[in-house]
Amino acid sequence: MADLDPDLLALLDDVPPVMSGGLNDIPMLSQSREASGLAARDASEVDLTEAGFPEIKEFSNKKPHTLFDTAEFYKQVLAEESDRGQRIHALLTKYLPTKDPKDRSVYRQQLITAYWNLISHIALKAASGTASQEKKYALRFGMLLPTLLTPEQKDIFAKVIDENTYNQPIYYLDEWFGAIGAAKIAPSSTDEVKVKKSDDALRFQQLYSKAQGKLQSAESLLRAKSDERLRAEDAIKQKIDGLFTHETIPGIPGVKEGFNAGQKRSFTELSELLRKLSGLDKELQNFLASYQSAEADVRTLKERVETAGDGTANVSGAESEFTTIRQMIKMSCGRQGNHFPILTREYFRSSSNEIGTRENVLNVMRWIESIDPEAYCRQYRQQLNRIPPFVILLPSYGDIGFCWEPFDRYNRITSRGRIGIPMYPKNIKIALLTATADLRWQVAKEKASYYWMEEGLTGNYYQWVQAQKLKGDIKEHFINDYLLWMLKESEGIQKLDKEVRNIFWRYMPFAQHVKDELKNRAAVYQELCQKDLNRQMSDGY
């Protein structure tokens, strides 16, 4: 077993060691794992080589399945749920035929409580991999009784594509709990950050996340040094090529002239370049050793995560995650929103294009990135890494998308953030823009740390809010302005304050093709483009 990094080793306390397999077969910088003959990348894993979201070819299946067409669906959802199933069945038989508003309100509240009691048990079954397909759909869509929907509405859900065709980190709830239970994804962060020593699987998962961050940092440094050495080699090649270029002596065919003054200077310059190249190579070897050590740590900790789970589901993690998911669903609705959790024609109004399916969400995120190319990027040591967040699709009638966490607290370098998106909003694009704005704000605030009110995106925006003496939550002001930025300003419709436009143009720049269109629309955008050119010229000095 390779020796772990001392910082990681110190956190293990008295956990018994697990013997590792051979670590010498790890492919160097194994981003393209399929090409290396390894297992395909899981959707939860970050791939820094991805440049953008794929284009969606099919948004739904052409033919619906028939699972929602029989009474067996409802029976299978309640099967093996004992008192939970009986309780919710009894309440449904009272709630559905009741016309009296007062009685209906009472039964509605009781039904909400009973539903969450039932679905909490189904979530644990999804985490352990024992949930039936009917139970998974109940958890995924909030679909308890298909007859509560119209035939057309049932058809929409029966055509939803189950497979994660594009291998993107967008999860329905049943998939999310399955990934939590399999320890592929750590539970979402809460205020209770202390982990019990007996919960080895979760402890190792946290250490594994931290080790992944160190590995990615080591890889970034290694790649940068490799590029630097390559540039030095190219400079030497150019010098050598110039050294062996001679003109023919006039009047003497086939005889070349001697070295000119510039070529003679190249002897000294080449000597210096070769010394520099030798130094770069030594640094590269050191970075390579650091990378291999970090990669060995990751492999060792991954084995420990798997061994600690011992084939069993992360039940405690799934239980805590369910509490978090309930809170997320409440947040998506807001205080005055509709908190009824069951899918029914009474409240469901979304069309097939507006429902929060994986394909629809991915399509909107692709559109967002086409306008705001750095929307899902984070900077680390002068390098901009594209790291799309986990997207949790919440069966909710809410309209609010939000960021739960900007990144994993154990791996700030390359871990994914987490955003929650309601599946049945009035406008799926607004929900995703709201979540993206929240994510952008939190990432920028964490990056600025103690100076978030003084510098960068958050600092400049905060100072503008203070100058305007605006009341309320500053993040809410930012989110509303981001919506105007993406929906109006990107089309050349000036809706933002001049100072806010300047801040956003500087710290959240539009894609170049958007800038090129805008500068021909109005003088204000032409002026901003000129400022970009001035900055580029000043940076060059």
Protein Blocks (a to p, Z undefined) as FASTA:
>chain_A
ZZddfklmmmnmmaccdddddfklccehilblmlnopacddfkbccfkbgbdcddfbfbd
fbdcfklmpmklmmmmmgokljmmmmmmmmmmmmmmpmblklmmmmmmmmmmmmmmmmmm
mmmmmmnopacfklmmmmmnopablmlpcfklmmmmmmpcfbafkopabdcfklmmmmmm
nomaccdddfblbccfklmmlmmmmmmmmmmmmmmmmmmmmmmmmmmmmmmmmmmmmmmm
mmmgccddehiahiacdddfklmmmmmmmmmmmmmmmmmmmmmmmmmmmmmmmmmmmmmm
mmmmmmmnnopacfklmmmmmmmmmmmmmmmnommlcfbfbdcfklmmcdfklpccfklm
mmmmmmmmmmmmmlmgcceehiacdddddddddddfbfbdcdfbfbdfklmklpccdddd
dfkbfblklmmmmmmmmmmmmmmmmmnmmmlmmgcjklmmmmmmmmnopgcjfklmmmmm
mmmmmmmmmnopafbdfklmmmmmmmmccdfklmmmmmmmpmklmmmmmmmmmmmmmmmZ
Z
